[in-house]
Every structure is written in structure tokens, then in C-alpha cells.
Amino acid sequence: MSAYPTVSVGIPTRDRPELVRRAIDGIGSQAYSGPVEIIVVFDGTEPDRSLEAIPGVRVLRNDHKPGLAGARNTAILATSAPWVAFCDDDDVWEPDKLAAQMSMLSAEPSAEFASTGIRVEFGDRSTVRRAGSDRVTHAQLLRSRMSMIHSSTFLIRRAALLDGIGLVDESIPAGQNEDWDLLLRASARNDIVHVDRPLVRVLWGRTSHFSRRWDVKVEALEWLLEHHPDLARDPHGASLVYGQMAFAEACLGQRRRAGAYARQALRHRPFQWRAGASLLVAAGIVDGETVLRALHRFGRGV
């Protein structure tokens, strides 16, 4: 691998002009010595061509399926850079993010995928999330989504996406959990190299366009179980997914469905807290938003 290969960073965006410029500034401030290009992909909105006045920035319209997955694939296929990175438009890279990842990757010639820890920003609170190791394995990702391995930290060998791992799957309902699906496929080939420092600031909460689309979340989780049989067979992973589905149904007011998924979660793992939280929400004892706000304050989600 070249000492400083070109990195192409894809930023999907929609109706967030101030946030996307903040994300661009973070990428433009990298201490990395190699070339960095930024591809801003407008999904469902008119592209802001004024961004092209910023050195190194290209602006494209999503020409794939509408949504996050299609926008990411538009950026991946629009470049010939050997490495591609993701950055959501509401997140910000720390200046040494790319340099730290490339330094670790240079010692791992067979590595295809790198990530970093994150700093979650929610309201007036900031929480560091680390993985606790410099490797992330397939077995770990079957047990847990490992939310500190955030999509805005992803740095991936482009050739592996085109021939091996595969592009971001555009068939997932509304693109939900597309990052977990990609991680599972990538880690099945090679461990993910991880810089366990908070090198990306993640803005948590309602900035997500799908943060409260509970119906879509259930569909996407069902899709995951169908397309990743090993996840459905892993007691921890299955319990996690069924617990998330139970919580989503509870927030939708579907008490019977929430109860059924909660029982599934507890059958796989008796101490699945999401099942208990879902039953409390379904019974009206606590509001789902209250649970989410409490979790988000500590950089966590359901």
C-alpha cells in the first residue's frame, strides 16, 4: 500500500446546509498527508453547487435508490480512489482521524476495513464510546451492534467493496441498519482494524431522518434476521434484535406484538433489558421518549 493513498469521503445529505458544511470543515482539517477528496451526495433535494467552491469538494445527485444506502453507493462508484470513507452530514471528524487509521492499516497489508471510537454529543452532554480493543471480530458483531463502531468512522478498501464485501445493500427497508449489515459482511472476511480513540464526534438524537420511524425499524430488523442466519442463531444477537423490535412495537402502541417480541428476546437471553423496557412502555408505565432520552445522555440507544 502506498504510504499516503488517496481517500474519497462520501457525505450523504438532505436539507441540512449548516451541518454538512461543518462536516466538510472537519474532513478538510485532517492532518493526513495524502490526497483527500470529498463527494457530497444530495439525496432527494436539489444539490447545492456552491459547495464546489470549497477545494476538493464534488457535488452529486443520488442516482441510485433514494435513501442513505443509495447515496453512499453513488459516492463509492463516482471515485477511483483506493480507499473510501463515510461521514454523515451531522458528524465531525477530529483532525487526526484519517492519519491514525492509515498508520494502523499500513501495518496490516491484508486489512480491508478500519474504524475508530466516537464521542457522542447529546444536548449538553458528551460521552466517549470505545470498543476496548484494536480489533473487531465477526463474533463480536453477531453478539452486539457495537454502536461505537459508527458508520462515520468507516474507512474501507474500495476494491473490497466492489469485489468481495459488496456495496451498501439498497434493499434494506429505508436503509435502516445498513451499517450493521455492512459490518457483518466485512468482518466475515477479515477482522476490522480499530483505532480505539474517540476520533469522530457524533451528533445524537433527532437529527436522524429516521430516528422515530418505528415501523421501518421493525421491517429492517426482520430483514437482518433473514439475511444473516448466524445473527438469528446467536443468543445474544437474536435477543438484542428481538428486544429492539419489541421496543419499536411498544412505541407504536402495539402491545400484543411488543409482548410477543419481548418473549422472543427473553427466550434467547433471560436478562435482556430491552424486553423489560418494552413491556413497561407497552403498559404505559413509562414513555418511550423518556427511555430514549435517558439512554442518549450516556451515548447509548436501544
C-alpha positions in Angstrom: 0.0 0.0 0.0 1.2 3.5 -0.9 2.3 5.4 2.2 -0.4 8.1 1.6 -3.1 6.7 -0.7 -6.0 8.9 -1.9 -9.1 8.8 0.3 -12.5 9.7 -1.0 -15.1 10.7 1.6 -18.8 10.4 0.8 -21.2 12.6 2.7 -24.9 11.9 2.0 -27.1 14.9 2.8 -30.6 16.2 2.7 -31.8 19.7 3.9 -29.0 20.3 6.4 -26.8 23.1 4.8 -25.1 24.2 8.1 -24.4 20.7 9.3 -23.0 19.5 6.0 -20.5 22.5 5.9 -19.4 21.6 9.4 -18.8 18.0 8.3 -16.8 19.2 5.3 -14.7 21.5 7.5 -13.8 18.5 9.7 -12.6 16.5 6.8 -10.8 19.4 5.3 -8.9 19.9 8.6 -7.3 16.4 8.5 -3.6 16.0 9.4 -3.4 13.2 6.9 -0.6 13.7 4.4 -2.3 12.1 1.4 -4.9 13.5 -1.0 -8.5 13.6 0.3 -11.5 14.3 -1.9 -15.0 14.9 -0.6 -18.1 13.8 -2.5 -21.3 15.4 -1.2 -24.3 13.4 -2.4 -27.7 15.2 -2.3 -30.5 12.7 -1.7 -33.9 13.9 -2.7 -33.1 17.6 -2.7 -31.6 20.0 -5.1 -27.7 19.9 -5.0 -26.0 23.0 -3.5 -23.4 23.7 -6.2 -21.9 26.5 -4.1 -20.1 23.8 -2.1 -17.9 23.1 -5.1 -16.1 26.3 -4.4 -14.5 24.5 -1.4 -11.3 22.9 -2.6 -11.5 19.2 -3.0 -15.3 19.0 -2.9 -17.5 17.5 -5.6 -21.3 17.7 -5.5 -23.5 14.9 -6.9 -27.2 13.9 -7.0 -28.0 10.5 -5.7 -28.5 8.4 -8.9 -29.3 5.2 -7.0 -32.2 4.2 -4.9 -33.3 7.1 -2.7 -32.0 6.9 0.8 -28.8 6.6 2.7 -27.6 3.3 1.1 -28.1 4.6 -2.5 -26.3 7.9 -1.6 -23.3 6.1 -0.2 -23.1 3.9 -3.3 -23.3 6.9 -5.6 -20.2 8.3 -3.8 -18.3 5.0 -3.9 -18.9 4.4 -7.6 -18.1 8.0 -8.5 -14.5 7.8 -7.4 -11.4 5.7 -8.3 -9.6 6.4 -5.0 -8.3 3.2 -3.4 -9.9 4.0 -0.1 -13.4 5.3 0.6 -14.7 6.7 3.9 -18.2 7.5 5.2 -19.2 10.6 7.1 -22.8 11.5 7.9 -23.7 15.2 7.4 -24.3 15.7 11.1 -21.0 14.2 12.3 -17.5 15.7 12.6 -14.0 14.1 12.2 -11.2 15.0 14.6 -8.1 16.2 12.8 -6.0 13.0 13.3 -8.8 10.6 12.3 -7.5 9.5 8.9 -3.8 9.7 9.8 -4.4 7.3 12.8 -6.4 4.8 10.7 -3.9 4.8 7.8 -1.0 4.4 10.2 -2.6 1.2 11.6 -3.6 0.0 8.2 -0.1 0.4 6.8 1.0 -2.3 9.2 -1.8 -4.6 8.1 -1.5 -5.2 4.3 -4.4 -7.6 4.2 -6.8 -5.3 6.1 -9.8 -4.0 4.3 -11.8 -2.0 6.8 -11.0 0.3 9.7 -13.0 2.2 12.3 -12.4 4.4 15.4 -14.1 5.2 18.6 -16.6 8.0 18.9 -17.6 10.9 21.1 -21.4 11.1 21.3 -22.9 14.6 21.7 -26.4 14.8 23.1 -27.7 18.1 24.3 -25.1 19.4 26.8 -23.6 16.0 27.5 -20.6 14.4 25.7 -19.9 10.6 26.1 -16.8 8.7 24.8 -17.6 5.3 23.4 -14.7 2.8 22.9 -14.5 -0.8 21.8 -11.8 -1.7 24.3 -9.5 -3.4 21.6 -7.8 -2.7 18.3 -9.8 -5.5 16.5 -13.5 -6.0 15.9 -14.4 -9.6 15.0 -17.4 -11.2 13.3 -18.3 -13.0 16.5 -18.4 -9.7 18.4 -20.7 -8.1 15.8 -23.1 -11.1 15.9 -23.4 -10.6 19.7 -23.8 -6.8 19.5 -24.2 -4.0 17.0 -21.3 -2.3 18.9 -22.7 1.2 18.3 -19.3 2.8 18.9 -18.3 1.3 15.5 -20.2 4.1 13.9 -20.6 4.5 10.1 -18.9 7.9 10.2 -15.7 6.2 11.3 -15.7 3.7 8.4 -12.6 3.6 6.1 -12.8 0.8 3.5 -10.7 -0.5 0.7 -12.8 0.3 -2.4 -11.7 -2.8 -4.3 -13.1 -5.0 -1.5 -16.5 -3.2 -1.7 -16.6 -3.8 -5.5 -15.4 -7.4 -5.3 -15.9 -9.3 -2.0 -17.7 -7.4 0.7 -20.2 -5.8 -1.7 -21.7 -2.3 -1.8 -24.1 -0.9 0.7 -27.3 -3.0 0.4 -30.1 -0.8 -1.1 -32.8 -3.4 -0.5 -32.9 -2.9 3.3 -36.1 -1.2 4.3 -35.4 2.6 4.3 -31.7 1.9 4.6 -32.1 1.1 8.3 -29.2 -0.9 9.9 -27.3 -0.8 6.6 -24.2 -0.2 8.7 -24.6 -3.3 10.8 -25.2 -5.4 7.6 -22.1 -4.0 6.0 -20.0 -4.7 9.2 -21.3 -8.2 9.3 -20.3 -8.9 5.7 -16.9 -7.2 6.1 -16.0 -8.9 9.3 -16.9 -12.3 7.9 -13.9 -11.8 5.6 -11.4 -10.1 7.9 -11.3 -8.6 11.3 -12.0 -4.8 11.3 -8.9 -2.8 12.3 -10.0 -0.4 15.1 -8.3 2.8 16.4 -9.8 2.8 19.9 -9.8 6.6 20.4 -12.8 9.0 20.0 -11.9 10.4 16.6 -15.4 11.2 15.4 -18.0 13.5 17.1 -21.4 12.0 16.6 -24.5 14.2 17.0 -27.1 12.0 18.6 -30.8 12.5 18.7 -33.4 13.8 16.3 -31.1 14.9 13.6 -31.6 11.4 12.0 -34.2 11.5 9.3 -35.5 8.1 10.6 -34.9 8.4 14.3 -38.6 7.7 15.2 -39.7 5.6 12.2 -40.5 2.6 14.4 -42.4 0.8 11.7 -39.4 0.9 9.4 -37.1 -0.2 12.2 -39.1 -3.4 12.7 -39.0 -4.2 8.9 -35.3 -3.6 8.8 -34.6 -5.8 11.8 -36.7 -8.6 10.3 -34.6 -8.2 7.1 -31.4 -8.5 9.1 -32.5 -11.8 10.7 -33.5 -13.2 7.3 -30.2 -12.2 5.6 -27.9 -13.1 8.5 -28.9 -16.5 9.8 -25.8 -16.5 12.1 -27.3 -13.5 13.8 -30.6 -15.2 14.3 -28.8 -18.2 15.8 -26.6 -16.3 18.2 -28.4 -16.0 21.6 -27.0 -12.5 22.3 -27.6 -11.2 18.8 -31.1 -12.6 18.5 -32.1 -11.4 21.9 -30.8 -7.9 21.0 -32.7 -7.7 17.7 -36.0 -9.1 19.2 -35.6 -6.7 22.1 -35.3 -3.8 19.7 -38.3 -5.0 17.7 -40.3 -5.2 21.0 -39.4 -1.6 21.9 -40.3 -0.3 18.5 -43.7 -2.1 18.6 -44.3 -0.7 22.1 -43.6 2.8 20.9 -46.1 2.2 18.1 -48.7 1.2 20.7 -48.8 -2.4 19.5 -48.9 -4.1 23.0 -49.5 -7.6 21.7 -46.7 -7.5 19.2 -44.4 -5.9 21.7 -45.2 -8.7 24.2 -44.5 -11.4 21.5 -41.1 -9.9 20.6 -40.2 -9.4 24.2 -40.9 -13.1 24.9 -38.7 -14.0 22.0 -35.9 -11.8 23.3 -36.1 -13.3 26.8 -36.2 -16.8 25.4 -32.8 -16.3 23.7 -31.4 -14.4 26.7 -33.3 -14.2 30.0 -31.7 -10.9 31.1 -32.4 -8.9 28.0 -33.2 -5.4 29.4 -34.8 -4.2 26.2 -37.6 -6.7 26.7 -38.3 -5.3 30.2 -38.2 -1.7 29.0 -40.5 -2.6 26.1 -43.1 -4.2 28.5 -43.0 -1.0 30.6 -43.6 1.2 27.6 -46.3 -1.1 26.2 -48.1 -1.0 29.6 -47.9 2.8 29.6 -45.9 2.9 32.8 -43.1 4.8 31.1 -42.9 6.8 27.9 -40.6 5.5 25.1 -39.2 9.0 24.6 -38.2 9.1 28.3 -36.3 5.9 27.9 -34.5 7.1 24.8 -33.5 10.4 26.3 -32.0 8.7 29.3 -30.0 6.3 27.1 -28.9 9.1 24.7 -27.5 11.1 27.6 -25.0 8.3 28.1 -24.2 7.9 24.4 -26.4 4.8 24.1 -29.5 3.7 22.3 -32.0 0.8 22.3 
